Amino acid sequence: MQQKLISFNLKQRKPLDTPEFQSGDVVKIFRKIKEGSKERLQSFQGTVIAIKGGQSSSKTITVRKVSFGVGVEIVFPLSSPQIDKIEFIKRTHARRAKLYFVREKSVKVLSKKLKEITVKGGLPKKVEKKVASPIVEEAK
């Protein structure tokens, strides 16, 4: 039964000329955006953090990038007619198949800074000397 399901899903896939990539690689995905009667291509370049649905008919990839300090993730179904082409940019070495831990890596630095600034009561002397902002003065 499992083999029948796999062969059916493979028949349902549309043939893609996408490059071989894995999690951790940097790719640029061009997707079609339709605005009224006009159609244009918009690119999204980021790191592949997950590839799902390897044997199903609708394989998806999750691509993440940081834009103006905010993490943005988009899940792209590879068999979608909206995807025009995929360019391979850079190969990186990843030890895991799903790189969800990358989400917290950039947030930890920001949260540590916010904890130092928003401590109520008396701030430690080391922090008072390093941080000079109006938020610290309001906390006193």
Secondary structure as UniProt FT lines:
FT   HELIX           2..12
FT   TURN            23..24
FT   STRAND          26..35
FT   TURN            36..37
FT   STRAND          38..52
FT   STRAND          60..67
FT   TURN            68..69
FT   STRAND          70..77
FT   TURN            78..79
FT   TURN            81..82
FT   STRAND          83..90
FT   TURN            100..101
FT   HELIX           102..117
FT   HELIX           125..130
FT   HELIX           134..139
//
